[in-house]
Amino acid sequence: MPIDYLLNAFTTLFVTIDPLGLAPIFAAVTVGLTPAARRRTAIRSVIIAALVLLAFAFFGEGLLGTLGITLGAFRIAGGLMLFWIGFEMVFEKRTLRKLQTADKAAADPVDHDLAAFPLAVPLMAGPGSITAVILLAGEARGGEWWLQAMLAGTVAAILIMCLFIFLLAGMIEKALGTTGRIILSRLLGVLLAALAVQFIVDGVRELLVV
């Protein structure tokens, strides 16, 4: 059903990209920038992440085929990766890893583009979200064309959400507080782990049928 696919796509991508969790990281990475520079960085990072994720959504399965990897095998591998991300979220390890990535970028004396690294890649378009879009794109190709349109729209909607959250990063961080952020992260981690198990089950079923 299209509505089931839409809910699955939105939930999976929302949890893997984690817009709310990126708010304090964006605030930390862009310390010292003017408000105008922050806005430009936020917009550019979202555009870059969208291009990366949509490229994998539409061409990722073809790349797998070229490498001789079946979608069933990728579902299992991707499900295991997503399960690990969920595990990290439940035990509050993922945020620490993201903060370490951001700190490395901020400490780098070489003049680099914060929008491209670390904001777009790997914080938004990272291994988890790239895996998720390839898996979701594989499901969409088994249905009608509007499922692919739904996936593209879902990617766009969540990244637009990221943009607004970046622009309001300071306010959101204060509103959630440390306790609120931890509770939200752990709840979403459990949900992602359940979705990951479903990906693994679907992959095993596909391989057994073949």
RAFEN-V343459 format. One line per field, one symbol per residue. phi: phi as a letter, one per 30 degrees, with the letter a starting at -180 (. if undefined). Layout:
# RAFEN-V343459
phi->???
This chain:
# RAFEN-V343459
phi->.edddddddddddddddhedddeddddddcejddeddddddddddddddddddddddcbddddddddicdddddddddddddddddddddchcddddddddddddddddddbcdddbcddbcdcccedddedddddddddddccddddddddddeddddddedddddcedddddddidddddddddddddddddddddeddddddddddd
